């Protein structure tokens, strides 16, 4: 099963490699990992999606916690969260198909951020399910290039800062 | 204003560092320069791996962090085995590596390696110190991290320009690491559960690991065992947490565990694991491990609980504190039936094939008889290590120093040097084999220079006996790359290093040779030419569980 960990870490050099190295050497599978500075410049937030059984997931949490540079680990899988990822899709779209592609982007509330003679770049944000749906819908037109950020997530409602 | 090197050395003094095991190079010149002016003794080693093992030997007998200092590049990479060994065995170690100047970092400069990158997987934490103003605080933090909670090695990578830069010496703040706050006190609810299970148990067993030594809780362990009339088995790392002379002590458990220890684990209805990882060398087939027992696991590192083994009652905390919490509430109990059964199991001796010629087992048993209680024993890795683990009495807490988790050959001699440096008046015996000995040889130079009277018991069978044994069991006795057909003359070697050499080839000469060897005032080797056919038994073959021991009848 896939789990999402929200991990607050020291914003220090080497912390990403420490965490990534931990995952690879312990054989944990990272589905995605996003890291960036938080509202406090001395900390960074990693959102890590991991696949594994309960035993693996328990170890992931404990091994992360053991790192001196890791301040707090939350498994937010079962919490109510807002989650987003961003996707850029270069989809082939000539005169004959352009209208149809534009309609699809409208349905999904995507933005067209670049137009070429034979292709468009579509920017989509949303959760995993929405990303899948957009990609599925644009697939028949020919997806020439696709880049995605990993998932970022935040727990809904009032919350103490993870300190 | 003071230079980074000076601030570093002053910070080491503040941590009460007595000695630094060190090898010089271009990148640690400034540090050594200030060390010479300080109250700290610089012990010049012969190979950096020796420096790390020596610091480890020092740490293991004193309980204080051992410190080694080397140069960048090869100096640092030569440390790696020693750091990994300390990491596996939870030994507090501070390894300071010189580094090329920060402006050169990342350019593949001469003698540059990515030390923090290389040591990430084998350290508790590491630091690349880039700012001279951070030196004092970082050193203090490093010592804290190395010792607090579950101990481990910490690397300080120290670029040369930082060593040369200047700063004021600042007051260092007390350590408050938001990312590292080990839980030391046991959860009271869990402690109640532990006490309830202990009261209900009919066949309880304690499995004491290295955590008892790390937390200095051997007295509490003995009290717990005595009040609950509960036998104690040891992991390799836990040996010396209870003397094997104690009536409740069962000794080594695991792949080469003593029959009583292994069988007690399999028959127990409650297993209390104290400061152990339940490693594969101990548990053998995990599914078949302690099949009848509820398992209590007490450890300061939460990540160890549930990692290798299902656990019924997890309890996180420092053993010294947790055991006292438990002892406060504990009612004494008797387990006469169980102890009678244990007594029968203890009568089952570890077998020996007793090949022609001098048996290494006889040598070890003879050593056990004459070894003073306060003696410190270090070992290398191989058959000799396990015979020592099985047969010696381990009467001095922390007095059995061996590379457990990593199993690093070449550990015994430098570890003995580190222990002897820490305890100059005590008898230190390094038990080794002809394979391991030749991996630790360079450090004989250090021992000679420091005039250390270490005693080296060399079991010479001209084979890499442990691997030979594996080939006996797993390769149909087809021996490959395990025989030394032309070993050096160890007598001449000792002469070169200014030590004495005693040779014994017959059992009848053994006790005299041992007496002469132990009474020798200086460095000495007792070379026992022993039969190579002897194997370490019992042995649990891969995939088997602890009750299936080669050399021991099943269903005892």
Interface residues (C-beta under 8 A of the other chain):
Chain A: X9 X10 X13 X14 X17 X18 X21 X25 X55 X58 X59 X62 X63 X65 X66 X67 X68 X69 X70 X71 X163
Chain B: X116 X117 X120 X121 X124 X125 X128 X145 X177 X178 X179 X180 X301 X302 X303 X306 X307
